[in-house]
Amino acid sequence: MHPPPVLTLLIRAYCHLCDEMRIAVAPLAARFNASVVELDVDADAALEERYGERIPVLFLGSPAEGVELCHYTLDSAAVHRSLARQATDA
């Protein structure tokens, strides 16, 4: 059996776009039984250097090995397609 998908959301504590992305992705994650892992870029120098102000960023999988789905605002169609594709590949 294939493990449930993992979405990784790169955030900052003081980021209103991050709050909006967190709220917007929750229904899609629930629909596909995906977990959402949040990583604060300010707690990881490599992530902060790589993504800087381009936050929030949403990945299917991890930032190192996953697929970037969207940044700044949720691209719900892209997230839905990716999660649906992973569900059918399982």
MIZA-842464 format. One record per atom (N, C-alpha, C): residue number from 0; residue in three letters; atom name; x, y, z negated. Coordinates in pm, whole numbers, plus 50000, padded with zeros to 5 digits. Example, Ala and Ser with C-alpha at 12.3 -4.5 7.8 and 13.67 -1.06 7.14 Angstrom:
<recs>
+-----+------+------+-------+-------+-------+
! seq ! type ! atom !  east ! north !    up !
+-----+------+------+-------+-------+-------+
!   0 !  Ala !    N ! 51319 ! 49431 ! 49220 !
!   0 !  Ala !   CA ! 51230 ! 49550 ! 49220 !
!   0 !  Ala !    C ! 51320 ! 49670 ! 49220 !
!   1 !  Ser !    N ! 51285 ! 49775 ! 49292 !
!   1 !  Ser !   CA ! 51367 ! 49894 ! 49286 !
!   1 !  Ser !    C ! 51290 ! 50003 ! 49213 !
+-----+------+------+-------+-------+-------+
</recs>
This chain:
<recs>
+-----+------+------+-------+-------+-------+
! seq ! type ! atom !  east ! north !    up !
+-----+------+------+-------+-------+-------+
!   0 !  Met !    N ! 50084 ! 49882 ! 50000 !
!   0 !  Met !   CA ! 50000 ! 50000 ! 50000 !
!   0 !  Met !    C ! 50088 ! 50125 ! 50000 !
!   1 !  His !    N ! 50050 ! 50221 ! 50077 !
!   1 !  His !   CA ! 50126 ! 50345 ! 50093 !
!   1 !  His !    C ! 50101 ! 50437 ! 49974 !
!   2 !  Pro !    N ! 50206 ! 50499 ! 49918 !
!   2 !  Pro !   CA ! 50184 ! 50591 ! 49806 !
!   2 !  Pro !    C ! 50107 ! 50716 ! 49851 !
!   3 !  Pro !    N ! 50037 ! 50780 ! 49758 !
!   3 !  Pro !   CA ! 49964 ! 50902 ! 49794 !
!   3 !  Pro !    C ! 50062 ! 51011 ! 49840 !
!   4 !  Pro !    N ! 50017 ! 51098 ! 49928 !
!   4 !  Pro !   CA ! 50105 ! 51204 ! 49977 !
!   4 !  Pro !    C ! 50140 ! 51304 ! 49866 !
!   5 !  Val !    N ! 50256 ! 51366 ! 49884 !
!   5 !  Val !   CA ! 50302 ! 51469 ! 49791 !
!   5 !  Val !    C ! 50320 ! 51598 ! 49871 !
!   6 !  Leu !    N ! 50257 ! 51703 ! 49824 !
!   6 !  Leu !   CA ! 50278 ! 51837 ! 49878 !
!   6 !  Leu !    C ! 50366 ! 51911 ! 49780 !
!   7 !  Thr !    N ! 50466 ! 51980 ! 49831 !
!   7 !  Thr !   CA ! 50554 ! 52060 ! 49744 !
!   7 !  Thr !    C ! 50531 ! 52206 ! 49777 !
!   8 !  Leu !    N ! 50503 ! 52283 ! 49675 !
!   8 !  Leu !   CA ! 50476 ! 52426 ! 49689 !
!   8 !  Leu !    C ! 50588 ! 52504 ! 49621 !
!   9 !  Leu !    N ! 50662 ! 52580 ! 49701 !
!   9 !  Leu !   CA ! 50765 ! 52668 ! 49646 !
!   9 !  Leu !    C ! 50698 ! 52796 ! 49601 !
!  10 !  Ile !    N ! 50723 ! 52835 ! 49477 !
!  10 !  Ile !   CA ! 50653 ! 52949 ! 49418 !
!  10 !  Ile !    C ! 50751 ! 53040 ! 49344 !
!  11 !  Arg !    N ! 50696 ! 53152 ! 49297 !
!  11 !  Arg !   CA ! 50758 ! 53242 ! 49199 !
!  11 !  Arg !    C ! 50651 ! 53273 ! 49096 !
!  12 !  Ala !    N ! 50693 ! 53296 ! 48975 !
!  12 !  Ala !   CA ! 50598 ! 53320 ! 48865 !
!  12 !  Ala !    C ! 50514 ! 53446 ! 48888 !
!  13 !  Tyr !    N ! 50569 ! 53547 ! 48947 !
!  13 !  Tyr !   CA ! 50499 ! 53675 ! 48961 !
!  13 !  Tyr !    C ! 50441 ! 53697 ! 49101 !
!  14 !  Cys !    N ! 50417 ! 53593 ! 49175 !
!  14 !  Cys !   CA ! 50379 ! 53601 ! 49316 !
!  14 !  Cys !    C ! 50228 ! 53580 ! 49333 !
!  15 !  His !    N ! 50157 ! 53683 ! 49374 !
!  15 !  His !   CA ! 50012 ! 53669 ! 49395 !
!  15 !  His !    C ! 49981 ! 53580 ! 49515 !
!  16 !  Leu !    N ! 50067 ! 53580 ! 49618 !
!  16 !  Leu !   CA ! 50045 ! 53490 ! 49731 !
!  16 !  Leu !    C ! 50059 ! 53345 ! 49687 !
!  17 !  Cys !    N ! 50148 ! 53320 ! 49593 !
!  17 !  Cys !   CA ! 50165 ! 53184 ! 49540 !
!  17 !  Cys !    C ! 50038 ! 53139 ! 49468 !
!  18 !  Asp !    N ! 49980 ! 53229 ! 49390 !
!  18 !  Asp !   CA ! 49855 ! 53198 ! 49321 !
!  18 !  Asp !    C ! 49745 ! 53166 ! 49422 !
!  19 !  Glu !    N ! 49738 ! 53245 ! 49528 !
!  19 !  Glu !   CA ! 49637 ! 53223 ! 49631 !
!  19 !  Glu !    C ! 49658 ! 53090 ! 49704 !
!  20 !  Met !    N ! 49784 ! 53058 ! 49736 !
!  20 !  Met !   CA ! 49813 ! 52932 ! 49804 !
!  20 !  Met !    C ! 49778 ! 52814 ! 49713 !
!  21 !  Arg !    N ! 49812 ! 52824 ! 49586 !
!  21 !  Arg !   CA ! 49782 ! 52718 ! 49489 !
!  21 !  Arg !    C ! 49632 ! 52688 ! 49487 !
!  22 !  Ile !    N ! 49552 ! 52792 ! 49482 !
!  22 !  Ile !   CA ! 49406 ! 52777 ! 49479 !
!  22 !  Ile !    C ! 49354 ! 52720 ! 49611 !
!  23 !  Ala !    N ! 49408 ! 52770 ! 49722 !
!  23 !  Ala !   CA ! 49359 ! 52730 ! 49854 !
!  23 !  Ala !    C ! 49394 ! 52586 ! 49888 !
!  24 !  Val !    N ! 49510 ! 52537 ! 49844 !
!  24 !  Val !   CA ! 49552 ! 52401 ! 49880 !
!  24 !  Val !    C ! 49485 ! 52295 ! 49793 !
!  25 !  Ala !    N ! 49436 ! 52331 ! 49677 !
!  25 !  Ala !   CA ! 49379 ! 52233 ! 49584 !
!  25 !  Ala !    C ! 49269 ! 52146 ! 49646 !
!  26 !  Pro !    N ! 49169 ! 52204 ! 49716 !
!  26 !  Pro !   CA ! 49065 ! 52118 ! 49774 !
!  26 !  Pro !    C ! 49118 ! 52020 ! 49879 !
!  27 !  Leu !    N ! 49213 ! 52063 ! 49961 !
!  27 !  Leu !   CA ! 49271 ! 51973 ! 50061 !
!  27 !  Leu !    C ! 49350 ! 51861 ! 49993 !
!  28 !  Ala !    N ! 49425 ! 51896 ! 49892 !
!  28 !  Ala !   CA ! 49500 ! 51794 ! 49819 !
!  28 !  Ala !    C ! 49405 ! 51693 ! 49757 !
!  29 !  Ala !    N ! 49298 ! 51740 ! 49698 !
!  29 !  Ala !   CA ! 49201 ! 51650 ! 49636 !
!  29 !  Ala !    C ! 49136 ! 51560 ! 49740 !
!  30 !  Arg !    N ! 49104 ! 51615 ! 49855 !
!  30 !  Arg !   CA ! 49039 ! 51538 ! 49960 !
!  30 !  Arg !    C ! 49124 ! 51419 ! 50005 !
!  31 !  Phe !    N ! 49256 ! 51438 ! 50009 !
!  31 !  Phe !   CA ! 49346 ! 51334 ! 50057 !
!  31 !  Phe !    C ! 49422 ! 51265 ! 49943 !
!  32 !  Asn !    N ! 49377 ! 51288 ! 49819 !
!  32 !  Asn !   CA ! 49439 ! 51227 ! 49702 !
!  32 !  Asn !    C ! 49588 ! 51259 ! 49694 !
!  33 !  Ala !    N ! 49625 ! 51378 ! 49736 !
!  33 !  Ala !   CA ! 49765 ! 51422 ! 49735 !
!  33 !  Ala !    C ! 49796 ! 51493 ! 49604 !
!  34 !  Ser !    N ! 49917 ! 51475 ! 49558 !
!  34 !  Ser !   CA ! 49960 ! 51552 ! 49442 !
!  34 !  Ser !    C ! 50031 ! 51677 ! 49493 !
!  35 !  Val !    N ! 50027 ! 51781 ! 49412 !
!  35 !  Val !   CA ! 50095 ! 51906 ! 49444 !
!  35 !  Val !    C ! 50202 ! 51930 ! 49338 !
!  36 !  Val !    N ! 50326 ! 51934 ! 49383 !
!  36 !  Val !   CA ! 50439 ! 51961 ! 49295 !
!  36 !  Val !    C ! 50482 ! 52105 ! 49321 !
!  37 !  Glu !    N ! 50496 ! 52182 ! 49214 !
!  37 !  Glu !   CA ! 50539 ! 52321 ! 49228 !
!  37 !  Glu !    C ! 50685 ! 52334 ! 49185 !
!  38 !  Leu !    N ! 50762 ! 52403 ! 49267 !
!  38 !  Leu !   CA ! 50901 ! 52433 ! 49235 !
!  38 !  Leu !    C ! 50920 ! 52584 ! 49235 !
!  39 !  Asp !    N ! 50971 ! 52637 ! 49126 !
!  39 !  Asp !   CA ! 50997 ! 52781 ! 49115 !
!  39 !  Asp !    C ! 51134 ! 52808 ! 49178 !
!  40 !  Val !    N ! 51137 ! 52884 ! 49286 !
!  40 !  Val !   CA ! 51263 ! 52910 ! 49356 !
!  40 !  Val !    C ! 51361 ! 52985 ! 49268 !
!  41 !  Asp !    N ! 51313 ! 53062 ! 49172 !
!  41 !  Asp !   CA ! 51403 ! 53136 ! 49085 !
!  41 !  Asp !    C ! 51477 ! 53045 ! 48986 !
!  42 !  Ala !    N ! 51434 ! 52921 ! 48974 !
!  42 !  Ala !   CA ! 51500 ! 52824 ! 48886 !
!  42 !  Ala !    C ! 51599 ! 52737 ! 48962 !
!  43 !  Asp !    N ! 51611 ! 52758 ! 49092 !
!  43 !  Asp !   CA ! 51700 ! 52676 ! 49175 !
!  43 !  Asp !    C ! 51773 ! 52769 ! 49272 !
!  44 !  Ala !    N ! 51901 ! 52791 ! 49247 !
!  44 !  Ala !   CA ! 51979 ! 52885 ! 49328 !
!  44 !  Ala !    C ! 51979 ! 52851 ! 49476 !
!  45 !  Ala !    N ! 51985 ! 52722 ! 49509 !
!  45 !  Ala !   CA ! 51988 ! 52681 ! 49650 !
!  45 !  Ala !    C ! 51856 ! 52714 ! 49719 !
!  46 !  Leu !    N ! 51744 ! 52687 ! 49652 !
!  46 !  Leu !   CA ! 51613 ! 52721 ! 49710 !
!  46 !  Leu !    C ! 51596 ! 52871 ! 49722 !
!  47 !  Glu !    N ! 51641 ! 52945 ! 49620 !
!  47 !  Glu !   CA ! 51628 ! 53091 ! 49624 !
!  47 !  Glu !    C ! 51710 ! 53148 ! 49739 !
!  48 !  Glu !    N ! 51829 ! 53095 ! 49758 !
!  48 !  Glu !   CA ! 51914 ! 53142 ! 49868 !
!  48 !  Glu !    C ! 51851 ! 53110 ! 50003 !
!  49 !  Arg !    N ! 51795 ! 52992 ! 50016 !
!  49 !  Arg !   CA ! 51740 ! 52950 ! 50145 !
!  49 !  Arg !    C ! 51608 ! 53020 ! 50180 !
!  50 !  Tyr !    N ! 51520 ! 53036 ! 50080 !
!  50 !  Tyr !   CA ! 51386 ! 53089 ! 50110 !
!  50 !  Tyr !    C ! 51367 ! 53234 ! 50068 !
!  51 !  Gly !    N ! 51449 ! 53285 ! 49976 !
!  51 !  Gly !   CA ! 51446 ! 53426 ! 49939 !
!  51 !  Gly !    C ! 51305 ! 53477 ! 49912 !
!  52 !  Glu !    N ! 51265 ! 53572 ! 49992 !
!  52 !  Glu !   CA ! 51132 ! 53634 ! 49977 !
!  52 !  Glu !    C ! 51024 ! 53563 ! 50059 !
!  53 !  Arg !    N ! 51060 ! 53459 ! 50134 !
!  53 !  Arg !   CA ! 50963 ! 53387 ! 50217 !
!  53 !  Arg !    C ! 50892 ! 53282 ! 50133 !
!  54 !  Ile !    N ! 50818 ! 53331 ! 50036 !
!  54 !  Ile !   CA ! 50749 ! 53247 ! 49938 !
!  54 !  Ile !    C ! 50602 ! 53289 ! 49936 !
!  55 !  Pro !    N ! 50509 ! 53204 ! 49920 !
!  55 !  Pro !   CA ! 50517 ! 53061 ! 49899 !
!  55 !  Pro !    C ! 50542 ! 52984 ! 50029 !
!  56 !  Val !    N ! 50597 ! 52864 ! 50012 !
!  56 !  Val !   CA ! 50617 ! 52772 ! 50124 !
!  56 !  Val !    C ! 50559 ! 52638 ! 50082 !
!  57 !  Leu !    N ! 50484 ! 52576 ! 50172 !
!  57 !  Leu !   CA ! 50422 ! 52447 ! 50144 !
!  57 !  Leu !    C ! 50483 ! 52341 ! 50234 !
!  58 !  Phe !    N ! 50523 ! 52228 ! 50173 !
!  58 !  Phe !   CA ! 50582 ! 52116 ! 50245 !
!  58 !  Phe !    C ! 50500 ! 51992 ! 50224 !
!  59 !  Leu !    N ! 50499 ! 51906 ! 50324 !
!  59 !  Leu !   CA ! 50455 ! 51769 ! 50306 !
!  59 !  Leu !    C ! 50583 ! 51694 ! 50271 !
!  60 !  Gly !    N ! 50593 ! 51648 ! 50147 !
!  60 !  Gly !   CA ! 50717 ! 51590 ! 50097 !
!  60 !  Gly !    C ! 50799 ! 51695 ! 50025 !
!  61 !  Ser !    N ! 50928 ! 51671 ! 50018 !
!  61 !  Ser !   CA ! 51017 ! 51762 ! 49947 !
!  61 !  Ser !    C ! 51074 ! 51866 ! 50042 !
!  62 !  Pro !    N ! 51124 ! 51977 ! 49989 !
!  62 !  Pro !   CA ! 51188 ! 52077 ! 50076 !
!  62 !  Pro !    C ! 51308 ! 52019 ! 50152 !
!  63 !  Ala !    N ! 51380 ! 51928 ! 50091 !
!  63 !  Ala !   CA ! 51500 ! 51872 ! 50155 !
!  63 !  Ala !    C ! 51466 ! 51772 ! 50266 !
!  64 !  Glu !    N ! 51361 ! 51693 ! 50246 !
!  64 !  Glu !   CA ! 51333 ! 51584 ! 50340 !
!  64 !  Glu !    C ! 51195 ! 51593 ! 50405 !
!  65 !  Gly !    N ! 51113 ! 51685 ! 50360 !
!  65 !  Gly !   CA ! 50977 ! 51692 ! 50410 !
!  65 !  Gly !    C ! 50961 ! 51782 ! 50530 !
!  66 !  Val !    N ! 50837 ! 51811 ! 50560 !
!  66 !  Val !   CA ! 50800 ! 51894 ! 50674 !
!  66 !  Val !    C ! 50737 ! 52022 ! 50622 !
!  67 !  Glu !    N ! 50791 ! 52137 ! 50665 !
!  67 !  Glu !   CA ! 50730 ! 52264 ! 50626 !
!  67 !  Glu !    C ! 50598 ! 52279 ! 50700 !
!  68 !  Leu !    N ! 50491 ! 52301 ! 50625 !
!  68 !  Leu !   CA ! 50358 ! 52313 ! 50684 !
!  68 !  Leu !    C ! 50317 ! 52458 ! 50705 !
!  69 !  Cys !    N ! 50353 ! 52544 ! 50611 !
!  69 !  Cys !   CA ! 50315 ! 52685 ! 50624 !
!  69 !  Cys !    C ! 50388 ! 52767 ! 50517 !
!  70 !  His !    N ! 50385 ! 52898 ! 50535 !
!  70 !  His !   CA ! 50438 ! 52988 ! 50433 !
!  70 !  His !    C ! 50353 ! 53114 ! 50430 !
!  71 !  Tyr !    N ! 50363 ! 53187 ! 50321 !
!  71 !  Tyr !   CA ! 50284 ! 53307 ! 50289 !
!  71 !  Tyr !    C ! 50137 ! 53276 ! 50265 !
!  72 !  Thr !    N ! 50068 ! 53222 ! 50365 !
!  72 !  Thr !   CA ! 49926 ! 53187 ! 50348 !
!  72 !  Thr !    C ! 49905 ! 53043 ! 50395 !
!  73 !  Leu !    N ! 49799 ! 52982 ! 50345 !
!  73 !  Leu !   CA ! 49770 ! 52844 ! 50379 !
!  73 !  Leu !    C ! 49723 ! 52832 ! 50523 !
!  74 !  Asp !    N ! 49786 ! 52744 ! 50598 !
!  74 !  Asp !   CA ! 49738 ! 52705 ! 50730 !
!  74 !  Asp !    C ! 49661 ! 52575 ! 50708 !
!  75 !  Ser !    N ! 49534 ! 52587 ! 50674 !
!  75 !  Ser !   CA ! 49457 ! 52470 ! 50634 !
!  75 !  Ser !    C ! 49447 ! 52367 ! 50746 !
!  76 !  Ala !    N ! 49442 ! 52412 ! 50871 !
!  76 !  Ala !   CA ! 49435 ! 52318 ! 50983 !
!  76 !  Ala !    C ! 49563 ! 52234 ! 50991 !
!  77 !  Ala !    N ! 49678 ! 52296 ! 50976 !
!  77 !  Ala !   CA ! 49806 ! 52224 ! 50981 !
!  77 !  Ala !    C ! 49818 ! 52126 ! 50864 !
!  78 !  Val !    N ! 49776 ! 52169 ! 50747 !
!  78 !  Val !   CA ! 49784 ! 52082 ! 50629 !
!  78 !  Val !    C ! 49689 ! 51964 ! 50647 !
!  79 !  His !    N ! 49567 ! 51992 ! 50694 !
!  79 !  His !   CA ! 49468 ! 51886 ! 50716 !
!  79 !  His !    C ! 49520 ! 51785 ! 50818 !
!  80 !  Arg !    N ! 49574 ! 51833 ! 50929 !
!  80 !  Arg !   CA ! 49628 ! 51743 ! 51033 !
!  80 !  Arg !    C ! 49740 ! 51655 ! 50976 !
!  81 !  Ser !    N ! 49831 ! 51715 ! 50903 !
!  81 !  Ser !   CA ! 49944 ! 51640 ! 50848 !
!  81 !  Ser !    C ! 49898 ! 51535 ! 50748 !
!  82 !  Leu !    N ! 49806 ! 51571 ! 50660 !
!  82 !  Leu !   CA ! 49758 ! 51476 ! 50560 !
!  82 !  Leu !    C ! 49675 ! 51365 ! 50626 !
!  83 !  Ala !    N ! 49595 ! 51402 ! 50726 !
!  83 !  Ala !   CA ! 49516 ! 51302 ! 50796 !
!  83 !  Ala !    C ! 49606 ! 51206 ! 50873 !
!  84 !  Arg !    N ! 49710 ! 51258 ! 50937 !
!  84 !  Arg !   CA ! 49804 ! 51174 ! 51011 !
!  84 !  Arg !    C ! 49875 ! 51078 ! 50916 !
!  85 !  Gln !    N ! 49916 ! 51127 ! 50801 !
!  85 !  Gln !   CA ! 49982 ! 51039 ! 50704 !
!  85 !  Gln !    C ! 49887 ! 50933 ! 50653 !
!  86 !  Ala !    N ! 49759 ! 50967 ! 50636 !
!  86 !  Ala !   CA ! 49661 ! 50871 ! 50588 !
!  86 !  Ala !    C ! 49638 ! 50760 ! 50691 !
!  87 !  Thr !    N ! 49640 ! 50793 ! 50820 !
!  87 !  Thr !   CA ! 49618 ! 50692 ! 50923 !
!  87 !  Thr !    C ! 49743 ! 50608 ! 50948 !
!  88 !  Asp !    N ! 49860 ! 50664 ! 50915 !
!  88 !  Asp !   CA ! 49986 ! 50590 ! 50930 !
!  88 !  Asp !    C ! 50007 ! 50491 ! 50816 !
!  89 !  Ala !    N ! 49929 ! 50510 ! 50710 !
!  89 !  Ala !   CA ! 49949 ! 50426 ! 50590 !
!  89 !  Ala !    C ! 49902 ! 50285 ! 50614 !
+-----+------+------+-------+-------+-------+
</recs>
